Amino acid sequence: MADFTTNAIADGLASIREARGESVSYARGSEFTVAGVLAILTTFRESRDGNSEFDLDGTYRDCLVGAADLANGGAAVVPKVGDTITTATGSVFRVVEPAGTPAWEWSDAGESQRRIHTVEVPQ
């Protein structure tokens, strides 16, 4: 039963990405860029006044990506603080560890979807 549930959750998350996702570029400075990653960016907290549980002010978003989609030269990319995600409209989000949480976590038990924590970079 656990395998069925795990697969159903992974399939559901992948379906949501396909239906509501947008193409983004994932970069680690000048080291590499992965273009065409299908992702969902969801606002989960906005703070402009400094009264937040998070360490930084701004628009925080979780970015949901398929682990297999986030690869550089065939090797899996593990998100790190400071990496950036750029949308087709030019919005840039920096990977952060809000309030001491990890920069990313698995979104499903099958470890097929990464949830990456980001904050919007002011333009």
VOMI-936240 format. One record per atom (N, C-alpha, C): residue in three letters; y, x, z. Coordinates in steps of 0.001 Angstrom, whole numbers, padded with zeros to 6 digits, always signed. Example, Ala and Ser with C-alpha at 12.3 -4.5 7.8 and 13.67 -1.06 7.14 Angstrom:
<rs>
ALA-005690+013190+007800/ALA-004500+012300+007800/ALA-003300+013200+007800/SER-002250+012850+007080/SER-001060+013670+007140/SER+000030+012900+007870/
</rs>
This chain:
<rs>
MET-001196+000819+000000/MET+000000+000000+000000/MET+001259+000862+000000/ALA+001226+001975+000742/ALA+002410+002834+000815/ALA+002757+003396-000556/ASP+001749+003799-001351/ASP+002014+004329-002677/ASP+002649+003273-003573/PHE+002162+002029-003486/PHE+002736+000949-004286/PHE+004195+000731-003899/THR+004470+000673-002607/THR+005832+000463-002131/THR+006730+001627-002526/THR+006252+002850-002345/THR+007025+004038-002712/THR+007358+004015-004190/ASN+006382+003714-005029/ASN+006612+003658-006472/ASN+007557+002522-006849/ALA+007419+001386-006188/ALA+008283+000240-006490/ALA+009736+000556-006146/ILE+009963+001236-005020/ILE+011328+001608-004634/ILE+011898+002609-005626/ALA+011125+003618-005984/ALA+011589+004620-006954/ALA+011901+003962-008295/ASP+011034+003065-008750/ASP+011258+002367-010015/ASP+012508+001489-009944/GLY+012699+000830-008803/GLY+013881-000018-008625/GLY+015163+000794-008662/LEU+015177+001949-007992/LEU+016355+002810-007994/LEU+016632+003340-009399/ALA+015592+003707-010118/ALA+015763+004191-011496/ALA+016318+003083-012388/SER+015854+001851-012198/SER+016353+000719-012984/SER+017824+000460-012709/ILE+018217+000577-011450/ILE+019626+000391-011093/ILE+020474+001465-011756/ARG+020018+002720-011723/ARG+020757+003810-012373/ARG+020918+003540-013865/GLU+019843+003065-014502/GLU+019906+002809-015941/GLU+020856+001658-016261/ALA+020872+000631-015420/ALA+021708-000545-015681/ALA+023164-000331-015283/ARG+023412+000367-014191/ARG+024771+000496-013658/ARG+025291+001920-013657/GLY+024478+002849-014098/GLY+024859+004259-014031/GLY+025849+004665-015098/GLU+026437+005817-014875/GLU+027348+006403-015852/GLU+026968+007862-016035/SER+027305+008390-017189/SER+027002+009779-017493/SER+028034+010681-016818/VAL+027559+011655-016058/VAL+028443+012587-015359/VAL+027991+014018-015644/SER+028874+014956-015332/SER+028525+016378-015404/SER+028482+016919-013986/TYR+027470+017714-013701/TYR+027296+018312-012380/TYR+027493+019814-012535/ALA+028379+020407-011735/ALA+028675+021836-011902/ALA+028659+022576-010580/ARG+028293+023837-010663/ARG+028374+024770-009534/ARG+029311+025894-009975/GLY+030607+025630-009804/GLY+031619+026594-010220/GLY+031437+026975-011671/SER+031525+028267-011960/SER+031317+028740-013329/SER+029864+029157-013550/GLU+029037+028983-012514/GLU+027633+029397-012602/GLU+026845+028561-013606/PHE+026990+027229-013543/PHE+026310+026355-014499/PHE+026893+024954-014450/THR+026659+024206-015541/THR+027011+022788-015634/THR+025824+022056-016232/VAL+025473+020926-015632/VAL+024434+020057-016172/VAL+025148+018809-016680/ALA+025172+018607-017986/ALA+025877+017472-018584/ALA+024920+016311-018818/GLY+025478+015119-018875/GLY+024693+013939-019224/GLY+023765+013434-018142/VAL+024084+013717-016887/VAL+023272+013224-015775/VAL+023653+011763-015528/LEU+022678+010866-015519/LEU+022927+009456-015265/LEU+023013+009240-013758/ALA+024151+008720-013295/ALA+024383+008600-011861/ALA+025087+007303-011525/ILE+024950+006891-010285/ILE+025721+005776-009742/ILE+026614+006348-008654/LEU+027911+006087-008767/LEU+028865+006507-007745/LEU+029308+005266-006991/THR+029093+005252-005681/THR+029421+004101-004868/THR+030381+004499-003764/THR+031527+003805-003658/THR+032465+004076-002574/THR+031851+003594-001272/PHE+031791+004479-000271/PHE+031261+004030+001003/PHE+032244+004173+002137/ARG+033344+004861+001942/ARG+034366+004941+002991/ARG+035638+005481+002379/GLU+036741+004874+002715/GLU+038022+005389+002260/GLU+038921+005552+003472/SER+039491+006716+003618/SER+040392+006991+004731/SER+041551+007827+004231/ARG+042740+007342+004459/ARG+043935+008078+004059/ARG+044793+008419+005276/ASP+044391+007944+006449/ASP+045256+008095+007619/ASP+044738+009092+008651/GLY+043616+009710+008397/GLY+043078+010683+009338/GLY+042255+010065+010459/ASN+042228+008739+010563/ASN+041442+008067+011601/ASN+040089+007680+011035/SER+039245+008670+010868/SER+037966+008459+010223/SER+036893+009229+010970/GLU+035667+008776+010846/GLU+034549+009511+011432/GLU+034223+010746+010610/PHE+034820+010870+009427/PHE+034564+012001+008559/PHE+035576+013107+008804/ASP+035221+014309+008423/ASP+036064+015474+008644/ASP+037249+015543+007693/LEU+037138+014924+006521/LEU+038177+015003+005498/LEU+038655+013611+005146/ASP+039941+013506+004780/ASP+040446+012232+004299/ASP+040155+012108+002816/GLY+040069+010884+002340/GLY+039869+010672+000912/GLY+038871+009577+000637/THR+038529+009439-000623/THR+037543+008459-001036/THR+036187+009141-001093/TYR+035298+008711-000228/TYR+033949+009253-000167/TYR+033023+008393-001007/ARG+032151+009055-001734/ARG+031188+008329-002554/ARG+029826+008973-002419/ASP+028822+008126-002439/ASP+027459+008615-002587/ASP+027147+008575-004071/CYS+026548+009623-004560/CYS+026159+009722-005967/CYS+024641+009725-006016/LEU+024080+008713-006622/LEU+022635+008574-006711/LEU+022166+009109-008063/VAL+021333+010151-008039/VAL+020807+010752-009274/VAL+019300+010950-009155/GLY+018647+010903-010283/GLY+017225+011202-010318/GLY+017025+012696-010130/ALA+016131+013074-009251/ALA+015897+014496-008973/ALA+015499+015239-010250/ALA+014707+014615-011088/ALA+014268+015267-012325/ALA+015408+015440-013318/ASP+016431+014586-013218/ASP+017579+014667-014124/ASP+018522+015799-013762/LEU+018459+016249-012517/LEU+019376+017284-012033/LEU+018644+018623-012060/ALA+018647+019240-013245/ALA+017937+020506-013434/ALA+018773+021429-014304/ASN+018617+022720-014066/ASN+019314+023745-014837/ASN+018273+024718-015384/GLY+018102+024718-016683/GLY+017099+025591-017292/GLY+015690+025278-016820/GLY+015423+024002-016533/GLY+014099+023584-016081/GLY+013882+023689-014584/ALA+014805+024345-013874/ALA+014678+024486-012420/ALA+015485+023405-011722/ALA+014904+022829-010688/ALA+015596+021790-009922/ALA+016871+022346-009303/VAL+017927+021542-009356/VAL+019195+021902-008727/VAL+019259+021193-007381/VAL+019409+021961-006323/VAL+019584+021402-004985/VAL+021085+021374-004710/PRO+021664+020186-004508/PRO+023107+020093-004303/PRO+023582+020942-003122/LYS+024754+021577-003327/LYS+025366+022407-002293/LYS+026821+021988-002104/VAL+027323+022190-000900/VAL+028725+021927-000617/VAL+029583+022718-001601/GLY+030574+022048-002186/GLY+031469+022688-003138/GLY+031121+022419-004589/ASP+029871+022006-004882/ASP+029520+021615-006244/ASP+030409+020439-006641/THR+030582+020211-007942/THR+031421+019107-008388/THR+030687+018194-009345/ILE+031102+016928-009320/ILE+030598+015908-010228/ILE+031821+015344-010942/THR+031797+015385-012271/THR+032930+014904-013065/THR+032482+013720-013912/THR+033244+012627-013828/THR+032916+011426-014594/THR+033512+011521-015996/ALA+033118+010599-016863/ALA+033632+010561-018234/ALA+035132+010284-018267/THR+035652+009638-017223/THR+037083+009341-017171/THR+037889+010495-016579/GLY+037209+011574-016176/GLY+037896+012744-015651/GLY+038022+012802-014144/SER+037525+011793-013428/SER+037544+011852-011971/SER+036578+012936-011508/VAL+036999+013696-010498/VAL+036178+014800-009989/VAL+035860+014538-008527/PHE+034592+014733-008175/PHE+034125+014556-006806/PHE+033460+015847-006352/ARG+033800+016294-005160/ARG+033255+017535-004598/ARG+032168+017182-003589/VAL+031059+017905-003636/VAL+029961+017692-002695/VAL+030404+018184-001320/VAL+030223+017331-000308/VAL+030647+017629+001063/VAL+029542+017265+002051/GLU+029737+017697+003275/GLU+028871+017307+004386/GLU+029736+016514+005369/PRO+029904+015204+005142/PRO+030768+014411+006019/PRO+030210+014318+007430/ALA+031067+014617+008397/ALA+030712+014509+009823/ALA+029421+015231+010155/GLY+029197+016384+009522/GLY+028037+017191+009850/GLY+026729+016719+009256/THR+026757+015680+008412/THR+025518+015248+007761/THR+025215+016201+006606/PRO+023985+016261+006151/PRO+023669+017145+005029/PRO+024417+016713+003765/ALA+024561+017625+002823/ALA+025260+017331+001579/ALA+024504+016300+000739/TRP+023196+016195+000934/TRP+022393+015234+000183/TRP+021173+014851+001002/GLU+020550+013770+000591/GLU+019296+013322+001214/GLU+018498+012543+000176/TRP+017220+012405+000436/TRP+016382+011623-000457/TRP+016684+010147-000241/SER+016685+009383-001341/SER+016922+007943-001250/SER+015629+007139-001227/ASP+014518+007810-001462/ASP+013246+007099-001484/ASP+012154+008004-000921/ALA+011097+007381-000437/ALA+009991+008131+000177/ALA+009278+009032-000817/GLY+009324+008682-002097/GLY+008667+009492-003120/GLY+009489+010699-003555/GLU+010687+010844-002979/GLU+011585+011972-003261/GLU+011869+012130-004755/SER+012191+011009-005388/SER+012532+011053-006813/SER+014028+010852-007047/GLN+014754+010377-006036/GLN+016173+010080-006167/GLN+016959+010796-005068/ARG+017977+011561-005477/ARG+018838+012231-004499/ARG+020103+011413-004274/ARG+020517+011295-003036/ARG+021795+010685-002671/ARG+022708+011821-002241/ILE+023723+012096-003059/ILE+024613+013227-002841/ILE+025933+012709-002288/HIS+026403+013306-001180/HIS+027641+012878-000540/HIS+028825+013648-001146/THR+029850+012910-001570/THR+030994+013524-002240/THR+032310+012942-001726/VAL+033393+013640-002015/VAL+034748+013138-001780/VAL+035530+013375-003065/GLU+036393+012417-003403/GLU+037185+012543-004628/GLU+038225+013648-004476/VAL+038356+014453-005517/VAL+039340+015530-005547/VAL+040630+014955-006138/PRO+041735+014993-005382/PRO+042988+014450-005913/PRO+043404+015169-007195/GLN+043874+014388-008163/GLN+044299+014949-009454/GLN+045799+015111-009484/
</rs>
